[in-house]
């Protein structure tokens, strides 16, 4: 009877081997989470209230910020409860929901970066048609398509986990409910789980990075052909924030991916857990800072907002 082998709950063990240091470990994670929430919510508020930022580029940035703050909120509060109050128990279905949102929002993050690359391609290669190509309706449609893609690719993870019999206990050596961390507790065949996880990561990462690479190849060709050095510099400067966001997102993700699969015996388990948490928390923390520092219009929008508050 498979249902009798489904646990009522799982126990999230946090960072195994470092239980005594959980309080100290939680401090930087908590600080990063507060920065991520304040920074991303601030960006969303600024873009929604500042008319000069009512442009496709900033709409995509607001959607990225919403994805970021949703992604880190899906696991950080629960992780802090583990570190601070030893509240390690999580219901089986709640664990599935957390796993679903973590994976779905991770795919969504990659998709948003791809859409932002396409936005820069249209803005630089077709500047006169920019506003007619990327209308509000078009932005909603392509965002919705990206959202549906993320949901459809994540749903199989839930069914693949639910079908498994669990006879190796219910202790998950992690700070959140991860697909393969849950699957490893099963005594059933998890090859299809591992294969689907690998294929999803390769297909999504490969497709999105390919689209980003093609977009920037076309952008570079268009910018190089510009006669004015000032025009070239201005065109490239509009892309620097997005390039930084790509690096911040994909470098930790690929590092986590390869160390998890090829460094399992040489890298300690607690290091894997640190990397897994950082790759989910680092982009939401740094993206608002990068865009705030690198984007002149956002800096000006912040100054206008503060001046308006002082006047009122």
TIZADREN-349133 format. One line per 3 residues: for each residue x, y negated, z negated of N, C-alpha, C. Coordinates in Angstrom, 2 decimals, m for minus. Atoms other than C-alpha are relative to their C-alpha. Layout:
TIZADREN-349133
X,Y,Z,X,Y,Z,X,Y,Z | ...
//
This chain:
TIZADREN-349133
0.86,1.19,0.00,0.00,0.00,0.00,0.89,m1.24,0.00 | m0.89,1.15,m0.12,1.81,m3.13,1.27,m0.35,m1.11,m0.95 | 0.41,1.11,0.85,m0.25,m5.52,m0.84,0.53,0.14,m1.41
m0.52,m0.22,1.35,1.00,m3.91,m4.05,1.47,m0.36,m0.10 | m1.42,0.36,m0.01,4.55,m4.79,m2.99,0.20,m1.48,0.31 | m0.10,1.45,m0.14,3.77,m8.49,m2.62,0.03,m0.63,m1.39
m0.10,0.57,1.35,4.98,m10.39,m5.71,m1.00,m1.13,m0.21 | 0.89,1.12,0.34,2.68,m12.80,m7.51,0.73,m1.32,0.13 | m0.80,1.24,m0.07,5.48,m15.34,m7.67,1.45,0.34,0.25
m1.44,m0.11,m0.12,9.14,m15.89,m6.95,0.65,m0.84,m1.10 | m0.80,0.78,0.94,11.84,m17.19,m9.29,1.14,m0.65,0.79 | m1.08,0.73,m0.66,14.06,m19.89,m7.78,1.12,m0.23,m1.01
m1.08,m0.02,0.98,17.42,m19.53,m9.49,0.87,m1.25,0.03 | m0.84,1.19,m0.10,18.84,m22.91,m8.44,1.32,0.33,0.66 | m1.33,m0.29,m0.54,22.59,m22.73,m7.84,0.65,1.06,m0.88
m0.50,m1.10,0.84,23.75,m19.31,m9.12,1.46,m0.18,m0.39 | m1.35,0.13,0.51,26.84,m19.35,m11.29,0.32,m1.36,m0.57 | m0.24,1.37,0.48,26.54,m23.07,m12.05,m1.18,m0.50,m0.83
1.19,0.37,0.76,23.47,m23.02,m14.29,0.33,m1.01,m1.10 | m0.37,0.90,1.09,25.35,m24.80,m17.09,0.21,m1.43,0.48 | m0.26,1.34,m0.55,26.11,m27.72,m14.78,m1.18,m0.55,0.78
1.16,0.43,m0.79,22.60,m28.07,m13.32,m0.38,m1.47,m0.25 | 0.36,1.39,0.32,21.95,m31.37,m15.13,0.91,m0.96,0.75 | m0.95,0.89,m0.66,25.12,m32.97,m13.73,m0.14,0.08,1.52
0.16,m0.17,m1.44,24.57,m31.52,m10.27,m1.24,m0.75,0.49 | 1.26,0.62,m0.41,21.04,m32.95,m10.23,0.12,m1.50,0.21 | m0.09,1.46,m0.04,22.20,m36.56,m10.66,0.25,m0.56,1.41
m0.18,0.53,m1.36,23.65,m37.15,m7.16,m1.17,0.34,0.92 | 1.16,m0.36,m0.82,20.73,m35.25,m5.59,m1.18,m0.93,m0.28 | 1.08,0.90,0.38,18.25,m37.40,m7.52,0.25,m1.40,0.57
m0.35,1.32,m0.53,20.09,m40.58,m6.52,m0.23,m0.06,1.51 | 0.18,m0.06,m1.44,20.10,m39.54,m2.86,m1.49,0.02,0.36 | 1.44,m0.09,m0.27,16.39,m38.70,m3.01,m0.68,m1.36,m0.18
0.57,1.33,0.24,15.49,m42.09,m4.50,0.38,m0.95,1.14 | m0.44,0.82,m1.14,17.57,m43.83,m1.80,m0.78,0.34,1.26 | 0.71,m0.44,m1.20,15.88,m41.73,0.89,m1.44,m0.49,0.00
1.41,0.41,0.08,12.34,m42.49,m0.32,m0.12,m1.52,0.14 | 0.06,1.47,m0.05,12.97,m46.22,m0.89,0.38,m0.51,1.39 | m0.48,0.46,m1.30,14.92,m46.65,2.35,m0.97,0.29,1.13
0.90,m0.37,m1.09,12.54,m44.76,4.63,m1.37,m0.66,m0.13 | 1.28,0.69,0.20,9.36,m46.17,3.08,0.14,m1.50,0.28 | m0.26,1.40,m0.31,10.93,m49.63,3.32,0.04,m0.26,1.49
m0.05,0.13,m1.45,11.64,m49.11,7.02,m1.40,0.07,0.62 | 1.36,m0.15,m0.52,8.08,m47.93,7.68,m0.81,m1.26,m0.28 | 0.73,1.22,0.37,6.66,m50.94,5.82,0.45,m1.18,0.87
m0.55,1.11,m0.78,8.98,m53.37,7.64,m0.48,0.07,1.44 | 0.40,m0.16,m1.40,8.18,m51.96,11.09,m1.50,m0.25,0.18 | 1.45,0.19,m0.12,4.44,m51.99,10.41,m0.43,m1.45,m0.20
0.39,1.37,0.33,4.42,m55.61,9.14,0.72,m1.07,0.82 | m0.77,0.99,m0.75,7.03,m57.33,11.32,m0.31,0.13,1.50 | 0.46,m0.06,m1.40,5.64,m58.16,14.77,1.15,0.15,1.00
m1.13,m0.12,m0.93,9.09,m58.44,16.39,0.50,1.44,0.12 | m0.41,m1.41,m0.03,9.60,m54.74,15.60,m1.10,0.90,0.57 | 1.07,m0.79,m0.61,6.38,m53.64,17.32,0.39,0.36,1.43
m0.52,m0.48,m1.28,8.31,m51.93,20.12,0.22,1.50,m0.09 | m0.13,m1.48,0.03,8.67,m48.25,21.15,1.18,0.50,m0.82 | m1.19,m0.45,0.73,12.20,m47.96,19.73,m0.26,0.07,m1.50
0.23,0.07,1.45,11.03,m48.97,16.26,m1.18,0.88,m0.43 | 1.06,m0.96,0.31,7.84,m46.91,16.44,0.59,1.39,m0.20 | m0.66,m1.30,0.14,10.02,m43.85,16.99,0.81,0.05,m1.30
m0.77,0.05,1.25,12.24,m44.96,14.09,m0.92,0.18,m1.20 | 0.96,m0.16,1.09,9.17,m45.25,11.84,m0.46,1.44,m0.12 | 0.40,m1.41,0.01,8.10,m41.73,12.85,1.13,0.89,m0.53
m1.15,m0.74,0.54,11.62,m40.45,12.14,0.08,m0.18,m1.52 | m0.03,0.28,1.44,11.50,m42.13,8.71,m1.08,0.79,m0.73 | 1.09,m0.77,0.60,8.14,m40.52,7.98,0.36,1.48,m0.08
m0.46,m1.41,m0.01,9.56,m37.11,8.96,1.05,0.22,m1.07 | m1.08,m0.13,0.98,12.64,m37.70,6.79,m0.53,0.03,m1.43 | 0.49,0.08,1.39,10.77,m38.73,3.64,m0.90,1.19,m0.32
0.83,m1.19,0.21,8.30,m35.85,4.09,0.88,1.23,m0.20 | m0.89,m1.15,0.09,11.15,m33.38,4.59,0.68,0.12,m1.35 | m0.69,m0.10,1.29,13.10,m34.26,1.45,m0.99,0.14,m1.17
1.00,m0.13,1.06,9.90,m34.55,m0.63,m0.55,1.42,m0.09 | 0.51,m1.37,0.01,8.98,m31.00,0.35,0.81,0.94,m0.90 | m0.80,m0.91,0.84,11.81,m29.58,m1.78,0.73,m0.67,m1.17
m0.82,0.62,1.05,13.71,m32.15,m3.90,m0.72,m0.07,m1.35 | 0.66,0.02,1.31,11.06,m32.70,m6.66,m0.02,1.37,m0.67 | 0.00,m1.35,0.55,10.77,m28.94,m7.11,1.40,0.42,m0.45
m1.38,m0.31,0.36,14.57,m28.60,m7.15,0.38,m0.71,m1.30 | m0.32,0.73,1.23,14.86,m31.28,m9.84,m0.70,0.60,m1.21 | 0.69,m0.70,1.10,12.26,m29.45,m11.95,0.76,1.25,m0.43
m0.84,m1.16,0.33,14.49,m26.38,m11.74,1.20,m0.44,m0.82 | m1.21,0.47,0.66,17.56,m28.37,m12.79,m0.28,m0.60,m1.39 | 0.27,0.74,1.23,15.93,m30.46,m15.54,m0.81,0.79,m1.02
0.94,m0.65,0.92,13.18,m28.29,m17.01,m0.03,1.52,0.09 | m0.04,m1.46,m0.22,14.09,m24.75,m15.87,m1.35,0.56,0.44 | 1.28,m0.47,m0.55,10.71,m24.52,m14.11,0.29,0.72,1.32
m0.49,m0.75,m1.15,11.88,m21.80,m11.77,m1.07,0.83,0.70 | 1.04,m0.87,m0.58,8.65,m19.93,m11.13,m0.81,m0.76,1.05 | 0.83,0.58,m1.06,6.79,m20.62,m7.89,m0.89,1.09,0.57
0.97,m0.95,m0.53,3.65,m18.90,m6.64,0.42,0.46,1.40 | m0.39,m0.56,m1.29,4.12,m16.65,m3.60,m0.51,m0.86,1.15 | 0.58,0.80,m1.08,1.75,m18.69,m1.42,0.57,m1.42,0.01
m0.63,1.32,0.07,3.24,m21.98,m2.66,1.40,0.05,0.62 | m1.34,m0.19,m0.58,6.65,m20.62,m1.67,m0.09,0.03,1.53 | 0.22,m0.04,m1.45,5.31,m19.86,1.81,m0.26,m1.39,0.57
0.32,1.36,m0.45,3.91,m23.39,2.10,1.26,m0.86,0.03 | m1.24,0.77,0.04,7.22,m24.92,1.03,0.92,0.40,1.15 | m0.84,m0.48,m1.10,9.13,m22.74,3.51,m0.51,m0.54,1.34
0.59,0.47,m1.25,6.70,m23.72,6.28,0.36,m1.46,0.24 | m0.24,1.43,m0.19,7.09,m27.46,5.71,1.48,m0.32,0.18 | m1.43,0.25,m0.16,10.87,m27.33,5.34,0.45,0.31,1.42
m0.41,m0.38,m1.35,11.33,m25.46,8.63,m0.69,m0.86,1.06 | 0.73,0.80,m0.98,8.62,m27.41,10.47,0.57,m1.41,0.10 | m0.52,1.38,m0.01,9.99,m30.81,9.44,1.45,m0.06,0.48
m1.35,m0.06,m0.54,13.55,m29.74,10.26,m0.04,0.01,1.53 | 0.17,m0.03,m1.46,12.43,m28.89,13.82,m0.51,m1.36,0.48 | 0.55,1.30,m0.36,10.46,m32.15,13.89,1.09,m1.07,0.03
m1.12,0.97,0.05,13.58,m34.13,12.92,0.82,0.07,1.29 | m0.77,m0.17,m1.24,15.48,m32.67,15.86,m0.78,m0.54,1.20 | 0.83,0.49,m1.09,12.56,m33.42,18.17,m0.07,m1.52,0.05
0.06,1.46,0.05,12.37,m37.04,17.01,1.30,m0.61,0.53 | m1.27,0.50,m0.52,16.07,m37.55,17.75,0.05,0.13,1.52 | 0.07,m0.17,m1.45,15.47,m36.16,21.24,m0.87,m1.10,0.63
0.89,1.04,m0.53,12.55,m38.57,21.79,0.65,m1.37,m0.05 | m0.68,1.30,0.10,14.66,m41.49,20.59,1.10,m0.14,1.06 | m0.97,0.04,m1.09,17.35,m40.54,23.12,m0.69,m0.30,1.33
0.76,0.28,m1.22,14.74,m40.53,25.88,m0.45,m1.46,0.03 | 0.37,1.40,0.10,13.57,m43.94,24.64,1.14,m0.90,0.44 | m1.16,0.80,m0.39,17.08,m45.35,25.00,0.29,0.15,1.49
m0.21,m0.22,m1.44,17.37,m43.78,28.47,m0.94,m0.87,0.82 | 0.98,0.81,m0.73,14.17,m45.48,29.66,0.32,m1.48,m0.16 | m0.27,1.42,0.27,15.13,m48.80,28.01,1.19,m0.52,0.80
m1.22,0.46,m0.67,18.56,m48.95,29.66,m0.04,0.27,1.51 | 0.01,m0.35,m1.42,17.95,m47.22,32.99,m1.20,m0.60,0.75 | 1.19,0.59,m0.63,14.46,m48.65,33.66,m0.54,m1.14,m0.87
0.39,1.06,0.94,14.34,m51.89,31.64,m1.28,m0.75,0.40 | 1.17,0.76,m0.45,11.67,m53.57,33.80,m1.29,0.80,m0.15 | 1.19,m0.85,0.13,9.31,m50.59,33.45,m0.14,0.59,m1.41
m0.06,m0.57,1.36,10.10,m49.88,29.78,m1.35,m0.05,m0.70 | 1.27,0.17,0.73,6.86,m51.28,28.34,m1.16,0.70,0.68 | 1.09,m0.68,m0.71,4.72,m49.67,31.05,0.13,1.52,m0.08
m0.21,m1.46,0.14,6.31,m46.20,30.71,m0.31,0.45,m1.42 | 0.19,m0.39,1.40,6.40,m46.05,26.90,m1.08,m0.87,m0.63 | 1.14,0.67,0.61,2.96,m47.37,26.08,m0.32,0.66,m1.34
0.39,m0.59,1.28,1.40,m46.76,22.67,m0.65,1.36,0.19 | 0.65,m1.29,m0.29,m0.71,m43.97,24.19,1.03,1.06,0.34 | m1.05,m0.95,m0.37,2.37,m42.32,25.71,0.81,0.43,m1.22
m0.76,m0.32,1.22,4.23,m42.52,22.38,m0.78,0.99,m0.87 | 0.83,m0.89,0.80,1.32,m40.88,20.54,m0.03,1.40,0.61 | 0.09,m1.30,m0.68,1.08,m38.10,23.15,1.28,0.80,m0.15
m1.25,m0.76,0.08,4.77,m37.19,23.16,0.34,0.35,m1.45 | m0.20,m0.35,1.40,4.92,m37.38,19.36,m0.87,1.20,m0.37 | 0.92,m1.09,0.31,1.89,m35.10,19.12,0.51,1.31,0.61
m0.56,m1.21,m0.63,3.49,m32.64,21.58,1.19,0.53,m0.80 | m1.14,m0.40,0.84,6.66,m32.61,19.43,m0.48,0.62,m1.30 | 0.58,m0.53,1.25,4.56,m32.05,16.31,m0.58,1.40,0.21
0.59,m1.31,m0.30,2.64,m29.16,17.91,1.09,1.04,0.23 | m1.12,m0.92,m0.21,5.92,m27.60,19.06,0.58,0.47,m1.33 | m0.57,m0.34,1.32,7.25,m27.72,15.49,m0.91,0.97,m0.76
0.95,m0.86,0.73,4.09,m26.16,14.04,m0.04,1.39,0.61 | 0.12,m1.30,m0.66,3.84,m23.38,16.63,1.25,0.85,m0.19 | m1.24,m0.75,0.20,7.49,m22.42,16.21,0.20,0.42,m1.45
m0.17,m0.32,1.42,7.21,m22.38,12.41,m1.01,1.04,m0.49 | 1.04,m0.94,0.43,3.97,m20.36,12.09,0.49,1.45,m0.05 | m0.49,m1.39,0.07,5.70,m17.03,12.99,0.84,0.31,m1.24
m0.77,m0.23,1.22,8.06,m17.48,10.01,m0.92,0.46,m1.14 | 0.94,m0.33,1.08,5.04,m17.33,7.69,m0.49,1.43,0.14 | 0.50,m1.37,m0.21,3.65,m14.14,9.25,1.10,1.04,m0.16
m1.12,m0.94,0.14,7.08,m12.50,9.37,0.33,0.25,m1.46 | m0.25,m0.17,1.43,7.48,m13.10,5.63,m1.15,0.77,m0.68 | 1.17,m0.61,0.64,3.92,m12.05,4.69,m0.09,1.50,0.27
0.14,m1.41,m0.37,4.22,m8.69,6.49,0.96,0.90,m0.78 | m1.06,m0.79,0.62,7.25,m7.60,4.44,m0.42,0.54,m1.37 | 0.16,m0.51,1.36,7.11,m5.32,1.38,1.20,m0.44,m0.86
m1.06,0.50,0.86,9.10,m6.67,m1.58,0.22,0.97,m1.16 | m0.30,m0.97,1.07,10.80,m4.12,m3.80,1.40,m0.24,m0.57 | m1.33,0.31,0.53,14.10,m5.83,m4.64,m0.06,m1.16,m0.98
0.17,1.07,0.97,12.76,m8.12,m7.32,m0.59,m1.24,0.63 | 0.58,1.25,m0.49,11.53,m11.68,m6.98,0.89,m1.21,m0.29 | m0.95,1.06,0.33,14.67,m13.68,m7.81,0.66,m0.52,1.29
m0.60,0.62,m1.19,15.62,m16.07,m4.97,1.20,m0.83,m0.43 | m1.24,0.71,0.35,19.21,m17.27,m5.22,0.11,m1.28,0.83 | 0.04,1.25,m0.78,18.39,m20.73,m3.90,m0.76,m1.05,m0.81
0.74,1.08,0.66,16.94,m24.11,m4.87,m1.36,m0.23,0.63 | 1.30,0.11,m0.66,14.03,m23.84,m2.42,m0.29,1.29,0.76 | 0.43,m1.22,m0.70,12.09,m21.21,m0.48,0.45,m0.05,1.45
m0.57,m0.09,m1.33,14.16,m20.46,2.58,m0.43,1.34,0.63 | 0.49,m1.19,m0.69,13.05,m17.94,5.21,0.84,1.24,m0.28 | m0.84,m1.19,0.16,16.02,m15.57,5.03,0.28,0.32,m1.47
m0.17,m0.28,1.43,16.45,m15.96,1.25,m1.17,0.83,m0.53 | 1.17,m0.78,0.36,12.91,m14.62,0.86,0.06,1.38,0.65 | m0.03,m1.27,m0.73,13.38,m11.92,3.51,1.00,0.98,m0.61
m1.02,m0.88,0.57,16.49,m10.57,1.75,m0.50,0.78,m1.22 | 0.56,m0.72,1.15,14.31,m9.52,m1.21,m0.87,1.18,0.44 | 0.85,m1.07,m0.51,12.40,m7.13,1.04,0.79,1.29,0.21
m0.61,m1.28,m0.31,13.10,m3.45,1.41,m0.43,0.48,1.39 | 0.43,m0.32,m1.36,11.52,m3.52,4.88,1.05,m0.41,1.01 | m0.91,0.35,m1.09,13.13,m4.14,8.25,m0.09,m1.51,0.27
0.00,1.46,m0.16,14.14,m7.80,8.43,0.79,m0.43,1.24 | m0.76,0.36,m1.20,16.00,m7.64,11.75,m0.75,m0.99,0.87 | 0.79,0.90,m0.82,13.14,m9.34,13.56,m0.05,m1.40,m0.62
m0.04,1.30,0.68,13.16,m12.10,10.90,1.29,m0.74,0.34 | m1.30,0.61,m0.28,16.87,m12.71,11.40,0.11,m0.41,1.47 | m0.09,0.29,m1.44,16.56,m12.54,15.20,m0.85,m1.21,0.36
0.87,1.14,m0.33,13.63,m14.97,15.35,0.59,m1.30,m0.55 | m0.63,1.18,0.58,15.39,m17.41,13.00,1.18,m0.47,0.84 | m1.16,0.34,m0.82,18.55,m17.26,15.13,m0.43,m0.58,1.35
0.47,0.46,m1.31,16.68,m17.66,18.43,m0.63,m1.39,m0.09 | 0.64,1.31,0.18,14.63,m20.58,17.10,1.05,m1.10,m0.16 | m1.07,0.99,0.22,17.75,m22.40,15.88,0.76,m0.30,1.29
m0.77,0.18,m1.24,19.59,m21.82,19.17,m0.85,m0.71,1.06 | 0.85,0.59,m1.03,16.63,m22.68,21.42,m0.33,m1.46,m0.29 | 0.36,1.38,0.35,15.53,m25.80,19.54,1.23,m0.89,0.04
m1.23,0.79,0.00,19.04,m27.05,18.89,0.56,m0.17,1.40 | m0.54,0.05,m1.36,20.18,m26.17,22.41,m0.81,m0.89,0.91 | 0.86,0.79,m0.87,17.17,m27.71,24.16,0.07,m1.48,m0.35
m0.01,1.41,0.41,17.15,m30.92,22.12,1.35,m0.65,0.28 | m1.33,0.56,m0.25,20.91,m31.41,22.36,0.25,m0.15,1.49 | m0.13,0.12,m1.46,20.77,m30.74,26.11,m0.72,m1.25,0.51
0.75,1.19,m0.40,18.08,m33.42,26.53,0.71,m1.28,m0.43 | m0.74,1.16,0.50,20.07,m35.84,24.36,1.25,m0.24,0.86 | m1.23,0.12,m0.81,23.26,m35.11,26.36,m0.30,m0.54,1.39
0.38,0.47,m1.34,21.51,m35.62,29.72,m0.38,m1.48,m0.06 | 0.42,1.40,0.15,19.95,m38.87,28.46,1.21,m0.92,m0.10 | m1.16,0.86,0.19,23.30,m40.27,27.33,0.95,0.02,1.19
m0.78,m0.02,m1.23,25.04,m39.13,30.51,m0.55,m1.02,0.99 | 0.64,0.97,m0.89,22.51,m41.15,32.52,0.18,m1.42,m0.53 | m0.21,1.33,0.59,22.85,m44.06,30.08,1.41,m0.52,0.29
m1.39,0.39,m0.25,26.65,m44.11,30.43,0.21,m0.39,1.46 | m0.11,0.33,m1.43,26.38,m44.04,34.22,m0.62,m1.36,0.31 | 0.68,1.28,m0.25,23.91,m46.94,34.18,0.78,m1.16,m0.59
m0.72,1.09,0.67,25.96,m49.01,31.71,1.31,m0.31,0.70 | m1.28,0.21,m0.68,29.25,m48.49,33.53,m0.19,m0.81,1.28 | 0.28,0.71,m1.25,27.64,m49.85,36.71,m0.40,m1.47,m0.22
0.34,1.40,0.26,26.69,m53.11,34.97,1.21,m0.89,0.26 | m1.12,0.88,m0.36,28.79,m56.03,36.22,0.54,m0.80,m1.17 | m0.39,0.86,1.12,28.85,m58.05,32.99,0.49,0.83,m1.19
m0.52,m0.68,1.19,30.98,m56.95,30.04,m0.93,m0.20,m1.19 | 0.95,0.26,1.08,28.50,m58.60,27.67,m1.23,0.91,0.12 | 1.16,m0.87,m0.22,25.65,m56.62,29.23,0.32,1.43,m0.38
m0.42,m1.36,0.36,27.62,m53.38,28.83,0.05,0.17,m1.51 | m0.11,m0.06,1.46,28.37,m54.16,25.19,m1.38,0.00,m0.67 | 1.35,0.08,0.57,24.75,m55.08,24.46,m0.75,1.31,0.20
0.68,m1.26,m0.28,23.47,m51.90,26.12,0.51,1.12,m0.91 | m0.57,m1.03,0.87,25.89,m49.68,24.20,m0.37,m0.23,m1.46 | 0.27,0.31,1.40,25.18,m51.48,20.92,m1.39,0.46,m0.43
1.36,m0.46,0.35,21.49,m50.52,21.10,m0.03,1.50,m0.26 | m0.03,m1.47,0.17,22.56,m46.86,21.07,0.80,0.45,m1.21 | m0.93,m0.44,1.06,25.08,m46.87,18.20,m0.72,0.58,m1.22
0.74,m0.50,1.16,22.51,m46.41,15.42,m0.52,1.41,0.26 | 0.54,m1.31,m0.35,20.93,m43.48,17.23,1.10,1.05,0.07 | m1.13,m0.93,m0.07,24.31,m41.86,17.91,0.44,0.39,m1.41
m0.35,m0.29,1.40,25.15,m42.15,14.18,m1.02,0.96,m0.62 | 1.05,m0.87,0.53,21.79,m40.55,13.31,0.15,1.43,0.52 | m0.22,m1.34,m0.59,22.55,m37.65,15.69,1.13,0.71,m0.72
m1.17,m0.59,0.69,25.95,m37.07,14.07,m0.38,0.41,m1.42 | 0.39,m0.26,1.39,24.49,m37.29,10.54,m0.91,1.22,m0.10 | 0.96,m1.10,0.04,21.79,m34.75,11.41,0.61,1.31,0.46
m0.42,m1.25,m0.63,23.48,m32.20,13.66,1.29,0.57,m0.58 | m1.27,m0.53,0.54,26.97,m31.95,12.12,m0.24,0.83,m1.27 | 0.29,m0.86,1.17,25.72,m30.78,8.65,m0.84,1.23,0.36
0.86,m1.14,m0.38,23.08,m28.58,10.35,0.81,1.12,0.62 | m0.82,m1.03,m0.64,25.60,m26.76,12.54,1.01,0.57,m0.99 | m0.93,m0.50,1.02,28.06,m26.54,9.65,m0.69,1.02,m0.90
0.78,m0.93,0.82,25.36,m24.91,7.51,m0.30,1.28,0.77 | 0.35,m1.14,m0.84,24.33,m22.62,10.39,1.18,0.96,0.14 | m1.15,m0.86,m0.26,27.84,m21.32,11.13,0.62,0.56,m1.28
m0.56,m0.53,1.24,29.07,m21.03,7.54,m0.90,1.09,m0.59 | 0.94,m0.98,0.53,25.91,m19.10,6.60,0.13,1.34,0.72 | m0.03,m1.23,m0.79,26.33,m16.59,9.44,1.39,0.60,0.16
m1.34,m0.52,m0.27,30.09,m16.32,9.84,0.97,m0.17,m1.17 | m0.89,0.19,1.14,31.50,m17.34,6.46,m0.55,0.60,m1.27 | 0.70,m0.57,1.15,29.34,m15.19,4.21,0.91,0.62,m1.04
m0.87,m0.70,0.95,32.21,m13.24,2.64,1.14,m0.88,m0.51 | m1.14,0.83,0.39,34.82,m15.98,2.48,m0.42,m1.25,m0.78 | 0.47,1.21,0.68,32.71,m18.91,1.23,m0.91,0.40,m1.15
0.84,m0.34,1.17,31.22,m18.67,m2.31,m1.46,m0.37,0.23 | 1.43,0.19,m0.23,27.43,m18.48,m2.50,m0.47,m1.39,m0.44 | 0.44,1.32,0.47,27.08,m21.68,m4.52,0.37,m1.10,0.98
m0.37,0.98,m1.03,28.90,m23.56,m1.72,m1.05,0.01,1.11 | 1.08,m0.11,m1.00,26.30,m22.23,0.75,m1.23,m0.79,m0.46 | 1.19,0.68,0.52,23.54,m23.59,m1.51,0.19,m1.52,0.05
m0.31,1.43,m0.08,25.24,m27.01,m1.75,m0.18,m0.52,1.43 | 0.07,0.41,m1.41,25.57,m27.21,2.04,m1.44,0.00,0.49 | 1.40,m0.10,m0.43,21.96,m26.08,2.57,m0.82,m1.18,m0.51
0.72,1.15,0.55,20.71,m28.87,0.29,0.45,m1.30,0.64 | m0.52,1.24,m0.58,22.98,m31.54,1.75,m0.48,m0.20,1.43 | 0.38,0.18,m1.41,22.04,m30.84,5.34,m1.46,m0.40,0.14
1.39,0.46,0.00,18.38,m31.42,4.44,m0.15,m1.40,m0.59 | 0.14,1.25,0.74,18.99,m34.44,2.20,0.85,m1.14,0.56 | m0.92,1.04,m0.49,21.85,m36.28,3.91,m0.62,m0.90,1.08
0.59,0.88,m1.02,20.00,m37.51,7.06,m1.06,m0.96,m0.54 | 0.96,0.96,0.53,17.02,m38.98,5.15,0.63,m1.10,m0.84 | m0.67,0.99,0.83,19.44,m40.77,2.81,0.76,m1.03,0.83
m0.90,0.89,m0.76,21.80,m42.21,5.43,m0.66,m0.70,1.17 | 0.61,0.62,m1.19,19.49,m42.94,8.38,m0.47,m1.43,m0.24 | 0.42,1.39,0.22,17.86,m46.05,6.82,1.17,m0.95,m0.18
m1.19,0.84,0.20,21.30,m47.36,5.80,0.66,m0.31,1.33 | m0.63,0.18,m1.32,22.73,m46.80,9.29,m0.80,m0.98,0.84 | 0.82,0.89,m0.82,19.80,m48.49,11.01,m0.07,m1.41,m0.59
m0.01,1.32,0.63,19.77,m51.31,8.47,1.27,m0.78,0.27 | m1.30,0.65,m0.21,23.47,m52.03,8.98,0.24,m0.28,1.48 | m0.36,0.08,m1.42,23.71,m51.43,12.74,m1.00,m0.76,0.87
1.03,0.59,m0.85,20.44,m52.92,14.00,m0.29,m1.43,m0.44 | 0.15,1.42,0.31,20.32,m56.71,14.14,m1.46,m0.37,m0.27 | 1.41,0.34,0.15,16.52,m56.88,14.52,m0.55,0.45,m1.35
0.46,m0.48,1.30,15.99,m54.83,11.36,0.55,m0.89,m1.11 | m0.59,0.92,0.99,18.40,m57.04,9.38,m0.77,m1.31,m0.03 | 0.76,1.25,m0.08,16.57,m60.12,10.62,m1.41,0.18,m0.57
1.33,m0.28,0.54,13.22,m58.50,9.76,0.00,0.04,m1.51 | m0.12,m0.05,1.47,14.39,m57.83,6.20,0.13,m1.41,m0.56 | m0.18,1.37,0.46,15.52,m61.45,5.82,m1.31,m0.79,0.09
1.29,0.68,m0.15,12.18,m62.75,7.15,m0.97,0.44,m1.08 | 0.90,m0.54,1.02,10.32,m60.48,4.75,0.31,m0.59,m1.36 | m0.39,0.56,1.29,12.33,m61.72,1.76,m0.33,m1.49,m0.08
0.31,1.44,m0.02,11.91,m65.37,2.81,m1.50,m0.22,m0.17 | 1.46,0.11,0.11,8.15,m64.83,3.15,m0.44,0.24,m1.43 | 0.34,m0.31,1.39,8.01,m63.28,m0.33,0.35,m1.16,m0.92
m0.43,1.13,0.83,9.94,m66.24,m1.82,m0.96,m1.18,0.16 | 0.90,1.12,m0.26,7.65,m68.77,m0.13,m1.36,0.20,m0.65 | 1.30,m0.28,0.61,4.54,m67.02,m1.42,0.09,0.00,m1.53
//
